[in-house]
């Protein structure tokens, strides 16, 4: 099953998802460093990486949404619906989190929302992996099954 949104043979959605995942996880890590050290710079880093993660999530959601609506009703589409719902919920949690941080950066609620948000994207990532690695969503079988001739550094066949 191929994704609709592609650049060449590469699906766009999986190219974009590492951005929010990495930024949100790093935001939680910097939250922990801030809580351990008290150095306010880490609270600022958490704030800006969280904001970047929100932007990245919205960018990744666009091709994901197009791909979702292209799916025919199936078990994969049910997984995709859960994947999308959890990701949108996590994005909303991070938006609320970001808003709460504009007031008091060391409050407990934003830190708890970061933990819940990161746990949510881990579950959603698992579901994304299920769609790709178990059900083959986004895998171009014509390319994946065709043997390819590989050449070494000097043009020799390997």
DSSP file (Angstrom, degrees, kcal/mol; ACC not computed):
  #  RESIDUE AA STRUCTURE BP1 BP2  ACC     N-H-->O    O-->H-N    N-H-->O    O-->H-N    TCO  KAPPA ALPHA  PHI   PSI    X-CA   Y-CA   Z-CA
    1    1 A X              0   0    0      0, 0.0   137,-2.5     0, 0.0   138,-0.6   0.000 360.0 360.0 360.0 121.3    0.0    0.0    0.0
    2    2 A X        -     0   0    0    136,-0.2     2,-0.2   135,-0.2   137,-0.1  -0.671 360.0-120.8 -94.6 147.8    1.5    3.2   -1.1
    3    3 A X        -     0   0    0     -2,-0.3    61,-0.1   135,-0.2    64,-0.0  -0.555  13.9-138.3 -77.9 150.8    1.0    6.6    0.6
    4    4 A X  S    S+     0   0    0     -2,-0.2     2,-0.9    59,-0.2    -1,-0.1   0.899  89.3  69.2 -75.2 -42.0   -0.4    9.4   -1.6
    5    5 A X  S    S+     0   0    0     58,-0.3     7,-2.3     2,-0.0     8,-0.4  -0.685  72.0 143.6 -86.7 107.5    1.8   12.1   -0.3
    6    6 A X  E     -A   11   0A   0     -2,-0.9     2,-0.5     5,-0.3     5,-0.2  -0.954  48.2-145.6-140.4 155.4    5.3   11.3   -1.6
    7    7 A X  E >  S-A   10   0A   0      3,-2.8     3,-2.1    -2,-0.3     2,-0.4  -0.969  85.0 -43.9-118.1 110.2    8.4   13.0   -2.9
    8    8 A X  T 3  S-     0   0    0     -2,-0.5    -2,-0.0     1,-0.3     0, 0.0  -0.567 125.7 -25.6  64.6-124.2    9.7   10.6   -5.5
    9    9 A X  T 3  S+     0   0    0     -2,-0.4     2,-0.6    -3,-0.1    -1,-0.3   0.347 119.4  99.0 -98.1   4.8    9.4    7.1   -3.9
   10   10 A X  E <  S-A    7   0A   0     -3,-2.1    -3,-2.8     2,-0.0     2,-0.1  -0.831  72.1-130.1-103.1 120.8    9.6    8.5   -0.3
   11   11 A X  E  >  -A    6   0A   0     -2,-0.6     4,-0.5   127,-0.2    -5,-0.3  -0.420  13.5-144.6 -64.2 139.7    6.4    9.1    1.7
   12   12 A X  H >> S+     0   0    0     -7,-2.3     4,-1.3     1,-0.2     3,-0.9   0.903  88.5  63.6 -75.5 -43.2    6.4   12.6    3.3
   13   13 A X  H >> S+     0   0    0     -8,-0.4     4,-1.8     1,-0.3     3,-0.8   0.908 103.5  46.8 -53.7 -50.0    4.7   11.9    6.6
   14   14 A X  H 34 S+     0   0    0      1,-0.2     4,-0.5     2,-0.2    -1,-0.3   0.754 107.9  58.4 -66.8 -19.8    7.4    9.6    7.9
   15   15 A X  H << S+     0   0    0     -3,-0.9    -1,-0.2    -4,-0.5    -2,-0.2   0.810 112.6  39.6 -73.0 -28.5   10.1   12.1    6.9
   16   16 A X  H XX S+     0   0    0     -4,-1.3     3,-1.3    -3,-0.8     4,-0.7   0.743  95.9  76.8 -94.3 -25.6    8.4   14.8    9.1
   17   17 A X  H 3X S+     0   0    0     -4,-1.8     4,-1.8     1,-0.3     5,-0.2   0.771  82.5  66.2 -64.6 -27.0    7.5   12.9   12.2
   18   18 A X  H 3> S+     0   0    0     -4,-0.5     4,-2.7     1,-0.2     5,-0.3   0.828  93.4  65.0 -62.6 -26.6   11.0   12.7   13.7
   19   19 A X  H <> S+     0   0    0     -3,-1.3     4,-2.4     2,-0.2     5,-0.2   0.977 108.3  33.7 -62.0 -58.9   10.9   16.5   14.2
   20   20 A X  H  X S+     0   0    0     -4,-0.7     4,-2.7     2,-0.2     5,-0.3   0.898 119.0  53.7 -66.0 -36.1    8.1   16.7   16.7
   21   21 A X  H  X S+     0   0    0     -4,-1.8     4,-2.3     1,-0.2     5,-0.2   0.964 113.4  41.8 -60.5 -51.3    9.0   13.4   18.4
   22   22 A X  H  X S+     0   0    0     -4,-2.7     4,-2.5    -5,-0.2    -1,-0.2   0.902 116.3  48.4 -63.3 -42.1   12.6   14.5   18.9
   23   23 A X  H  X S+     0   0    0     -4,-2.4     4,-2.3    -5,-0.3    -1,-0.2   0.906 113.1  46.8 -67.8 -40.7   11.7   18.0   20.0
   24   24 A X  H  X S+     0   0    0     -4,-2.7     4,-1.9    -5,-0.2    -2,-0.2   0.895 113.9  47.3 -70.0 -38.5    9.0   16.9   22.5
   25   25 A X  H  X S+     0   0    0     -4,-2.3     4,-2.3    -5,-0.3    -2,-0.2   0.930 113.7  48.4 -66.2 -43.0   11.2   14.2   24.0
   26   26 A X  H  X S+     0   0    0     -4,-2.5     4,-2.8    -5,-0.2    -2,-0.2   0.871 107.4  56.5 -64.5 -35.3   14.1   16.7   24.3
   27   27 A X  H  X S+     0   0    0     -4,-2.3     4,-1.9     2,-0.2    -1,-0.2   0.916 108.4  46.9 -60.9 -42.6   11.7   19.2   25.8
   28   28 A X  H  X S+     0   0    0     -4,-1.9     4,-2.2     2,-0.2    -2,-0.2   0.911 111.3  51.6 -64.9 -41.8   10.9   16.7   28.5
   29   29 A X  H  X S+     0   0    0     -4,-2.3     4,-2.4     1,-0.2    -2,-0.2   0.922 110.7  47.5 -60.9 -43.8   14.6   16.0   29.1
   30   30 A X  H  X S+     0   0    0     -4,-2.8     4,-2.6     1,-0.2    -1,-0.2   0.830 108.1  56.5 -69.9 -29.4   15.3   19.7   29.4
   31   31 A X  H  X S+     0   0    0     -4,-1.9     4,-2.6    -5,-0.2    -1,-0.2   0.926 108.5  47.2 -60.4 -44.9   12.4   19.9   31.9
   32   32 A X  H  X S+     0   0    0     -4,-2.2     4,-2.1     2,-0.2    -2,-0.2   0.917 112.1  49.4 -64.2 -43.2   14.1   17.3   34.0
   33   33 A X  H  X S+     0   0    0     -4,-2.4     4,-2.8     2,-0.2     5,-0.4   0.918 111.3  50.3 -61.6 -43.0   17.4   19.0   33.8
   34   34 A X  H  X S+     0   0    0     -4,-2.6     4,-3.2     1,-0.2    -2,-0.2   0.929 111.0  48.1 -60.6 -45.7   15.7   22.3   34.8
   35   35 A X  H  < S+     0   0    0     -4,-2.6    -1,-0.2     1,-0.2    -2,-0.2   0.847 116.7  43.8 -65.0 -33.2   14.0   20.7   37.8
   36   36 A X  H  < S+     0   0    0     -4,-2.1    -2,-0.2    -5,-0.2    -1,-0.2   0.851 127.5  27.2 -79.3 -34.9   17.3   19.1   38.8
   37   37 A X  H  < S-     0   0    0     -4,-2.8    -3,-0.2    -5,-0.2    -2,-0.2   0.758  85.8-138.8-101.0 -28.3   19.6   22.1   38.3
   38   38 A X     <  +     0   0    0     -4,-3.2     2,-0.7    -5,-0.4    -4,-0.1   0.451  52.2 145.7  78.9  -0.9   17.3   25.1   38.8
   39   39 A X    >>  -     0   0    0     -6,-0.3     3,-1.6     1,-0.2     4,-0.6  -0.620  43.5-151.2 -74.9 112.8   19.0   26.8   35.8
   40   40 A X  H 3> S+     0   0    0     -2,-0.7     4,-1.7     1,-0.3     3,-0.3   0.673  87.2  75.2 -63.0 -19.9   16.2   28.7   34.1
   41   41 A X  H 3> S+     0   0    0      1,-0.2     4,-2.4     2,-0.2    -1,-0.3   0.886  92.7  54.7 -58.8 -38.3   17.9   28.4   30.7
   42   42 A X  H <> S+     0   0    0     -3,-1.6     4,-2.3     1,-0.2    -1,-0.2   0.840 103.9  53.8 -67.2 -32.6   16.7   24.8   30.6
   43   43 A X  H  X S+     0   0    0     -4,-0.6     4,-2.0    -3,-0.3    -1,-0.2   0.882 109.9  48.7 -65.9 -38.0   13.1   25.9   31.2
   44   44 A X  H  X S+     0   0    0     -4,-1.7     4,-2.5     2,-0.2     5,-0.2   0.903 110.0  50.7 -67.8 -41.2   13.5   28.2   28.2
   45   45 A X  H  X S+     0   0    0     -4,-2.4     4,-2.6     1,-0.2     5,-0.3   0.925 109.8  51.0 -61.4 -43.3   15.0   25.5   26.1
   46   46 A X  H  X S+     0   0    0     -4,-2.3     4,-1.9     1,-0.2    -1,-0.2   0.909 110.2  50.5 -58.7 -42.7   12.0   23.2   27.0
   47   47 A X  H  X S+     0   0    0     -4,-2.0     4,-2.2     1,-0.2    -2,-0.2   0.943 114.4  41.5 -61.5 -50.6    9.6   26.0   26.0
   48   48 A X  H  X S+     0   0    0     -4,-2.5     4,-2.4     2,-0.2    -2,-0.2   0.852 114.0  50.6 -73.1 -34.4   11.1   26.6   22.6
   49   49 A X  H  X S+     0   0    0     -4,-2.6     4,-2.1    -5,-0.2    -1,-0.2   0.871 110.6  51.4 -69.7 -33.7   11.6   22.9   21.7
   50   50 A X  H  X S+     0   0    0     -4,-1.9     4,-2.0    -5,-0.3    -2,-0.2   0.929 109.9  48.8 -64.8 -44.6    8.0   22.3   22.7
   51   51 A X  H  X S+     0   0    0     -4,-2.2     4,-2.1     1,-0.2    -2,-0.2   0.915 111.3  49.8 -61.4 -43.2    6.9   25.1   20.4
   52   52 A X  H  X S+     0   0    0     -4,-2.4     4,-2.7     1,-0.2    -1,-0.2   0.881 108.1  54.1 -62.4 -37.9    9.0   23.7   17.6
   53   53 A X  H  X S+     0   0    0     -4,-2.1     4,-2.6     2,-0.2    -1,-0.2   0.874 106.2  52.1 -63.3 -37.9    7.5   20.3   18.2
   54   54 A X  H  X S+     0   0    0     -4,-2.0     4,-2.2     2,-0.2    -2,-0.2   0.936 111.2  46.4 -63.9 -46.2    4.0   21.7   17.8
   55   55 A X  H  X S+     0   0    0     -4,-2.1     4,-2.1     1,-0.2    -2,-0.2   0.936 114.1  48.7 -61.0 -45.9    4.9   23.3   14.5
   56   56 A X  H  X S+     0   0    0     -4,-2.7     4,-2.5     1,-0.2    -2,-0.2   0.880 109.6  52.2 -61.4 -39.1    6.6   20.1   13.4
   57   57 A X  H  X S+     0   0    0     -4,-2.6     4,-2.0     2,-0.2    -1,-0.2   0.901 109.2  49.2 -64.7 -41.3    3.5   18.0   14.4
   58   58 A X  H  X S+     0   0    0     -4,-2.2     4,-1.1     2,-0.2    -1,-0.2   0.894 112.0  48.9 -66.1 -38.6    1.2   20.3   12.4
   59   59 A X  H  X S+     0   0    0     -4,-2.1     4,-0.8     1,-0.2     3,-0.3   0.909 113.4  46.5 -65.1 -41.8    3.4   20.0    9.4
   60   60 A X  H  X S+     0   0    0     -4,-2.5     4,-1.4     1,-0.2    -2,-0.2   0.806 105.7  61.7 -69.7 -29.2    3.6   16.2    9.7
   61   61 A X  H  X S+     0   0    0     -4,-2.0     4,-2.8    -5,-0.2     5,-0.2   0.829  92.3  65.9 -67.8 -31.8   -0.2   16.0   10.2
   62   62 A X  H  X S+     0   0    0     -4,-1.1     4,-1.9    -3,-0.3    -1,-0.2   0.961 108.4  34.4 -60.8 -55.9   -1.0   17.5    6.8
   63   63 A X  H  X S+     0   0    0     -4,-0.8     4,-2.6     1,-0.2   -58,-0.3   0.859 117.1  57.3 -67.8 -30.3    0.4   14.6    4.6
   64   64 A X  H  X S+     0   0    0     -4,-1.4     4,-2.3     2,-0.2    -2,-0.2   0.894 106.4  49.1 -62.6 -39.3   -0.7   12.1    7.3
   65   65 A X  H  X S+     0   0    0     -4,-2.8     4,-2.3     2,-0.2    -2,-0.2   0.910 110.5  49.6 -66.8 -43.2   -4.3   13.4    7.0
   66   66 A X  H  X S+     0   0    0     -4,-1.9     4,-1.0    -5,-0.2    -2,-0.2   0.935 113.0  47.2 -60.6 -45.8   -4.2   13.1    3.2
   67   67 A X  H  X S+     0   0    0     -4,-2.6     4,-0.7     1,-0.2     3,-0.3   0.888 109.7  54.7 -62.5 -39.1   -2.9    9.6    3.5
   68   68 A X  H >< S+     0   0    0     -4,-2.3     3,-1.2     1,-0.2    -2,-0.2   0.937 107.8  47.6 -61.1 -47.8   -5.6    8.7    6.1
   69   69 A X  H 3< S+     0   0    0     -4,-2.3    -1,-0.2     1,-0.3    -2,-0.2   0.696 106.4  59.5 -70.1 -16.8   -8.5    9.8    3.9
   70   70 A X  H 3< S+     0   0    0     -4,-1.0    -1,-0.3    -3,-0.3    -2,-0.2   0.648  85.3 101.1 -82.0 -15.8   -7.0    7.8    1.0
   71   71 A X  S << S-     0   0    0     -3,-1.2     2,-0.2    -4,-0.7     3,-0.1  -0.454  72.8-129.4 -71.8 139.8   -7.2    4.6    3.0
   72   72 A X        -     0   0    0     -2,-0.2     5,-0.3     1,-0.1     4,-0.1  -0.552  45.3 -78.8 -79.5 153.6  -10.1    2.2    2.3
   73   73 A X  S    S+     0   0    0     -2,-0.2     2,-0.3     4,-0.1    -1,-0.1  -0.337  83.2 119.2 -54.9 125.4  -12.1    1.0    5.3
   74   74 A X  S  > S-     0   0    0      1,-0.1     4,-1.5    -2,-0.1     5,-0.1  -0.957  80.3 -80.1-169.9 178.6  -10.0   -1.7    6.9
   75   75 A X  H  > S+     0   0    0     -2,-0.3     4,-1.9     1,-0.2     5,-0.1   0.850 127.4  55.8 -63.5 -34.6   -8.2   -2.8   10.0
   76   76 A X  H  > S+     0   0    0      1,-0.2     4,-2.8     2,-0.2    -1,-0.2   0.895 104.1  52.6 -65.7 -39.7   -5.3   -0.6    9.0
   77   77 A X  H  > S+     0   0    0     -5,-0.3     4,-2.1     2,-0.2    -1,-0.2   0.860 106.9  53.1 -66.0 -33.4   -7.6    2.4    8.8
   78   78 A X  H  X S+     0   0    0     -4,-1.5     4,-2.0     2,-0.2    -1,-0.2   0.916 111.1  46.1 -65.6 -42.2   -8.8    1.7   12.3
   79   79 A X  H  X S+     0   0    0     -4,-1.9     4,-2.8     1,-0.2    -2,-0.2   0.918 111.7  52.2 -63.5 -42.6   -5.2    1.7   13.5
   80   80 A X  H  X S+     0   0    0     -4,-2.8     4,-2.8     1,-0.2    -2,-0.2   0.865 106.6  53.5 -62.2 -36.4   -4.6    4.9   11.5
   81   81 A X  H  X S+     0   0    0     -4,-2.1     4,-2.7     2,-0.2    -1,-0.2   0.924 111.2  45.0 -65.2 -43.6   -7.6    6.5   13.2
   82   82 A X  H  X S+     0   0    0     -4,-2.0     4,-2.8     2,-0.2     5,-0.3   0.925 113.1  51.8 -63.2 -43.8   -6.2    5.7   16.7
   83   83 A X  H  X S+     0   0    0     -4,-2.8     4,-2.1     1,-0.2    -2,-0.2   0.929 113.7  43.4 -56.8 -48.7   -2.8    6.9   15.6
   84   84 A X  H  X S+     0   0    0     -4,-2.8     4,-2.7     2,-0.2     5,-0.2   0.913 113.7  50.6 -65.6 -44.0   -4.2   10.2   14.3
   85   85 A X  H  X S+     0   0    0     -4,-2.7     4,-2.3     1,-0.2    -2,-0.2   0.914 112.1  46.5 -62.8 -44.1   -6.4   10.7   17.4
   86   86 A X  H  X S+     0   0    0     -4,-2.8     4,-2.6     2,-0.2    -1,-0.2   0.911 113.4  49.4 -65.6 -41.9   -3.6   10.1   19.8
   87   87 A X  H  X S+     0   0    0     -4,-2.1     4,-2.5    -5,-0.3    -2,-0.2   0.914 112.1  47.2 -64.4 -42.5   -1.3   12.4   17.9
   88   88 A X  H  X S+     0   0    0     -4,-2.7     4,-2.4     2,-0.2    -1,-0.2   0.897 112.5  50.3 -66.1 -38.8   -3.9   15.2   17.8
   89   89 A X  H  X S+     0   0    0     -4,-2.3     4,-2.6    -5,-0.2    -2,-0.2   0.924 111.0  48.9 -63.0 -44.0   -4.6   14.8   21.5
   90   90 A X  H  X S+     0   0    0     -4,-2.6     4,-2.5     2,-0.2    -2,-0.2   0.905 110.4  51.3 -62.3 -41.3   -0.8   14.9   22.2
   91   91 A X  H  X S+     0   0    0     -4,-2.5     4,-2.0     2,-0.2    -1,-0.2   0.913 110.6  48.2 -63.2 -42.1   -0.5   18.1   20.1
   92   92 A X  H  X S+     0   0    0     -4,-2.4     4,-2.6     2,-0.2     5,-0.2   0.912 110.5  52.1 -63.7 -42.1   -3.4   19.7   22.0
   93   93 A X  H  X S+     0   0    0     -4,-2.6     4,-2.6     1,-0.2    -2,-0.2   0.914 110.4  47.8 -59.6 -42.5   -1.8   18.7   25.3
   94   94 A X  H  X S+     0   0    0     -4,-2.5     4,-2.6     2,-0.2    -1,-0.2   0.838 109.8  52.9 -69.2 -31.9    1.5   20.3   24.2
   95   95 A X  H  X S+     0   0    0     -4,-2.0     4,-2.3     2,-0.2    -2,-0.2   0.932 112.6  44.1 -65.7 -45.4   -0.4   23.5   23.1
   96   96 A X  H  X S+     0   0    0     -4,-2.6     4,-2.6     2,-0.2    -2,-0.2   0.922 113.3  52.6 -62.1 -43.7   -2.0   23.7   26.5
   97   97 A X  H  X S+     0   0    0     -4,-2.6     4,-1.7    -5,-0.2    -2,-0.2   0.918 108.9  48.9 -56.6 -47.9    1.3   22.9   28.1
   98   98 A X  H  X S+     0   0    0     -4,-2.6     4,-0.7     1,-0.2    -1,-0.2   0.910 111.1  50.3 -61.7 -43.0    3.0   25.7   26.2
   99   99 A X  H >< S+     0   0    0     -4,-2.3     3,-1.1     1,-0.2     4,-0.4   0.920 109.1  51.2 -61.8 -43.9    0.3   28.2   27.2
  100  100 A X  H >X S+     0   0    0     -4,-2.6     4,-1.2     1,-0.3     3,-1.1   0.818 103.2  60.7 -63.6 -30.1    0.6   27.2   30.9
  101  101 A X  H 3< S+     0   0    0     -4,-1.7    -1,-0.3     1,-0.2    -2,-0.2   0.673  87.3  72.2 -73.5 -16.5    4.4   27.8   30.7
  102  102 A X  T << S+     0   0    0     -3,-1.1    -1,-0.2    -4,-0.7    -2,-0.2   0.742 107.6  36.9 -69.8 -19.5    3.9   31.4   29.7
  103  103 A X  T <4 S+     0   0    0     -3,-1.1     2,-0.5    -4,-0.4    -2,-0.2   0.907 135.2   0.4 -91.7 -73.0    2.8   32.0   33.3
  104  104 A X    ><  -     0   0    0     -4,-1.2     3,-1.5     1,-0.1    -1,-0.2  -0.927  59.4-166.6-125.9 104.0    4.9   29.9   35.7
  105  105 A X  T 3  S+     0   0    0     -2,-0.5    -1,-0.1     1,-0.3    -4,-0.1   0.742  86.4  51.2 -67.6 -21.9    7.5   27.7   34.0
  106  106 A X  T 3  S+     0   0    0     -5,-0.1    -1,-0.3     4,-0.1    -5,-0.1   0.234  79.3 128.2-102.0  17.4    8.2   25.5   37.0
  107  107 A X    <>  -     0   0    0     -3,-1.5     4,-1.0    -7,-0.1    -7,-0.0  -0.307  64.3-126.1 -66.9 156.2    4.6   24.6   37.8
  108  108 A X  H  > S+     0   0    0      1,-0.2     4,-2.6     2,-0.2     5,-0.2   0.871 100.8  64.9 -72.7 -38.3    3.8   20.9   38.2
  109  109 A X  H  > S+     0   0    0      1,-0.2     4,-2.6     2,-0.2     5,-0.2   0.908 101.4  47.2 -57.8 -48.4    0.9   20.8   35.6
  110  110 A X  H  > S+     0   0    0      1,-0.2     4,-2.0     2,-0.2    -1,-0.2   0.908 113.2  50.0 -61.1 -38.9    3.1   21.6   32.5
  111  111 A X  H  X S+     0   0    0     -4,-1.0     4,-1.9     2,-0.2    -1,-0.2   0.920 111.7  47.9 -63.8 -42.8    5.7   19.0   33.6
  112  112 A X  H  X S+     0   0    0     -4,-2.6     4,-2.5     1,-0.2    -2,-0.2   0.894 109.9  52.8 -64.5 -40.0    3.0   16.4   34.0
  113  113 A X  H  X S+     0   0    0     -4,-2.6     4,-2.8    -5,-0.2    -1,-0.2   0.864 106.5  53.9 -63.9 -35.2    1.5   17.3   30.6
  114  114 A X  H  X S+     0   0    0     -4,-2.0     4,-2.6     2,-0.2     5,-0.2   0.922 109.5  47.2 -63.7 -43.2    5.0   16.8   29.1
  115  115 A X  H  X S+     0   0    0     -4,-1.9     4,-2.4     2,-0.2    -2,-0.2   0.942 115.0  45.5 -63.3 -47.1    5.2   13.3   30.6
  116  116 A X  H  X S+     0   0    0     -4,-2.5     4,-2.2     1,-0.2    -2,-0.2   0.908 113.5  51.1 -62.6 -41.9    1.7   12.4   29.4
  117  117 A X  H  X S+     0   0    0     -4,-2.8     4,-2.3     2,-0.2    -2,-0.2   0.916 111.1  46.4 -62.5 -44.9    2.4   13.9   25.9
  118  118 A X  H  X S+     0   0    0     -4,-2.6     4,-1.7     1,-0.2    -1,-0.2   0.909 112.4  50.2 -66.9 -41.1    5.6   11.9   25.5
  119  119 A X  H  X S+     0   0    0     -4,-2.4     4,-1.9    -5,-0.2    -1,-0.2   0.891 109.8  53.0 -61.7 -37.8    3.9    8.7   26.6
  120  120 A X  H  X S+     0   0    0     -4,-2.2     4,-2.6     1,-0.2    -2,-0.2   0.922 108.3  47.8 -63.5 -45.0    1.1    9.4   24.2
  121  121 A X  H  X S+     0   0    0     -4,-2.3     4,-2.3     1,-0.2    -1,-0.2   0.790 107.6  57.1 -71.2 -24.0    3.5    9.8   21.2
  122  122 A X  H  X S+     0   0    0     -4,-1.7     4,-1.8     2,-0.2    -1,-0.2   0.920 110.0  44.4 -67.3 -42.6    5.3    6.6   22.2
  123  123 A X  H  X S+     0   0    0     -4,-1.9     4,-2.0     2,-0.2    -2,-0.2   0.929 114.8  48.8 -64.5 -45.0    2.0    4.7   21.9
  124  124 A X  H  X S+     0   0    0     -4,-2.6     4,-2.4     1,-0.2    -2,-0.2   0.881 108.8  53.3 -63.3 -38.6    1.1    6.5   18.7
  125  125 A X  H  X S+     0   0    0     -4,-2.3     4,-2.5     2,-0.2    -1,-0.2   0.881 105.9  53.8 -63.0 -37.8    4.5    5.7   17.3
  126  126 A X  H  X S+     0   0    0     -4,-1.8     4,-2.2     2,-0.2    -2,-0.2   0.925 109.3  48.3 -60.6 -44.3    4.0    2.0   18.1
  127  127 A X  H  X S+     0   0    0     -4,-2.0     4,-2.1     2,-0.2    -2,-0.2   0.891 109.4  52.5 -64.9 -38.9    0.7    2.2   16.1
  128  128 A X  H  X S+     0   0    0     -4,-2.4     4,-1.9     1,-0.2    -1,-0.2   0.907 109.1  50.4 -61.1 -41.2    2.5    3.9   13.2
  129  129 A X  H  X>S+     0   0    0     -4,-2.5     4,-3.0     1,-0.2     5,-0.7   0.881 106.7  55.0 -63.2 -38.6    5.1    1.1   13.3
  130  130 A X  I  X>S+     0   0    0     -4,-2.2     5,-1.8     1,-0.2     4,-1.4   0.918 107.9  49.5 -59.1 -43.7    2.2   -1.5   13.2
  131  131 A X  I  <5S+     0   0    0     -4,-2.1     6,-3.0     3,-0.2    -1,-0.2   0.906 121.7  33.0 -64.2 -40.6    0.8    0.1   10.1
  132  132 A X  I  X5S+     0   0    0     -4,-1.9     4,-1.0     4,-0.3    -2,-0.2   0.963 127.6  32.3 -80.8 -55.0    4.2    0.1    8.3
  133  133 A X  I  <5S+     0   0    0     -4,-3.0    -3,-0.2    -5,-0.2    -2,-0.1   0.747 130.4  30.6 -83.4 -24.5    6.0   -3.0    9.6
  134  134 A X  I  <<S+     0   0    0     -4,-1.4    -3,-0.2    -5,-0.7    -1,-0.1   0.839 134.0  26.3 -97.1 -43.7    3.0   -5.4   10.1
  135  135 A X  T  4<S-     0   0    0     -5,-1.8    -3,-0.2     2,-0.1    -2,-0.2   0.535  97.3-125.6-102.0  -7.9    0.6   -4.2    7.5
  136  136 A X    ><  +     0   0    0     -4,-1.0     3,-2.0    -6,-0.3    -4,-0.3   0.674  43.1 169.8  76.3  17.6    3.0   -2.7    4.9
  137  137 A X  T 3  S+     0   0    0     -6,-3.0    -1,-0.2     1,-0.3  -135,-0.2  -0.454  71.6  13.4 -64.7 129.6    1.4    0.8    4.7
  138  138 A X  T 3  S+     0   0    0   -137,-2.5     2,-0.5     1,-0.3    -1,-0.3   0.418  96.8 126.7  85.6  -1.8    3.6    3.1    2.8
  139  139 A X    <   -     0   0    0     -3,-2.0     2,-1.1  -138,-0.6    -1,-0.3  -0.794  56.2-143.5 -93.3 126.0    5.8    0.2    1.5
  140  140 A X    >>  -     0   0    0     -2,-0.5     4,-2.8     1,-0.2     3,-1.1  -0.757  14.3-168.1 -87.4  98.3    6.2    0.1   -2.3
  141  141 A X  H 3> S+     0   0    0     -2,-1.1     4,-2.0     1,-0.3     5,-0.2   0.794  82.0  62.3 -61.8 -28.9    6.1   -3.7   -2.9
  142  142 A X  H 34 S+     0   0    0      1,-0.2     4,-0.4     2,-0.2    -1,-0.3   0.843 114.5  34.0 -67.2 -30.3    7.3   -3.3   -6.4
  143  143 A X  H <4 S+     0   0    0     -3,-1.1     3,-0.3     2,-0.1    -2,-0.2   0.866 116.4  54.2 -87.6 -41.7   10.5   -1.8   -5.2
  144  144 A X  H  < S+     0   0    0     -4,-2.8    -2,-0.2     1,-0.2    -3,-0.2   0.814 114.7  40.1 -64.8 -31.5   10.9   -3.7   -1.9
  145  145 A X  S  < S+     0   0    0     -4,-2.0     2,-0.4    -5,-0.2    -1,-0.2   0.651  92.7  95.7 -94.2 -16.6   10.6   -7.1   -3.7
  146  146 A X  S    S-     0   0    0     -4,-0.4     2,-0.1    -3,-0.3    -4,-0.0  -0.618  77.8-124.0 -79.5 125.8   12.7   -6.4   -6.8
  147  147 A X        -     0   0    0     -2,-0.4     2,-0.4     1,-0.0    -2,-0.1  -0.434  27.6-152.8 -67.1 141.8   16.4   -7.5   -6.4
  148  148 A X        -     0   0    0     -2,-0.1     2,-0.5     0, 0.0    -1,-0.0  -0.912  12.2-127.8-118.0 144.0   18.8   -4.7   -7.0
  149  149 A X        -     0   0    0     -2,-0.4     2,-0.4     8,-0.0     8,-0.0  -0.784  27.7-155.6 -87.9 128.4   22.3   -4.8   -8.2
  150  150 A X        -     0   0    0     -2,-0.5     8,-2.2     0, 0.0     2,-0.4  -0.830   2.9-154.9-107.4 144.8   24.7   -3.0   -5.8
  151  151 A X  B     -B  157   0B   0     -2,-0.4     6,-0.2     6,-0.2     5,-0.1  -0.933  13.3-131.0-117.6 143.0   28.0   -1.5   -6.8
  152  152 A X    >   -     0   0    0      4,-3.8     3,-1.6    -2,-0.4    -1,-0.1  -0.009  45.1 -76.9 -76.8-172.4   30.9   -0.9   -4.5
  153  153 A X  T 3  S+     0   0    0      1,-0.3    -1,-0.1     2,-0.1    -2,-0.0   0.788 131.5  42.9 -60.8 -30.8   32.9    2.3   -4.2
  154  154 A X  T 3  S-     0   0    0      2,-0.1    -1,-0.3     3,-0.0     3,-0.1   0.137 124.3 -94.8-106.7  19.9   34.9    1.7   -7.4
  155  155 A X  S <  S+     0   0    0     -3,-1.6     2,-0.2     1,-0.3    -2,-0.1   0.443  79.4 140.9  86.6  -1.3   32.0    0.5   -9.5
  156  156 A X        -     0   0    0      1,-0.1    -4,-3.8    -5,-0.1    -1,-0.3  -0.532  57.1-112.1 -76.6 141.4   32.6   -3.2   -8.8
  157  157 A X  B      B  151   0B   0     -6,-0.2    -6,-0.2    -2,-0.2    -1,-0.1  -0.472 360.0 360.0 -71.3 142.7   29.5   -5.4   -8.3
  158  158 A X              0   0    0     -8,-2.2    -7,-0.1    -2,-0.1    -1,-0.1   0.386 360.0 360.0-114.5 360.0   29.0   -6.7   -4.8
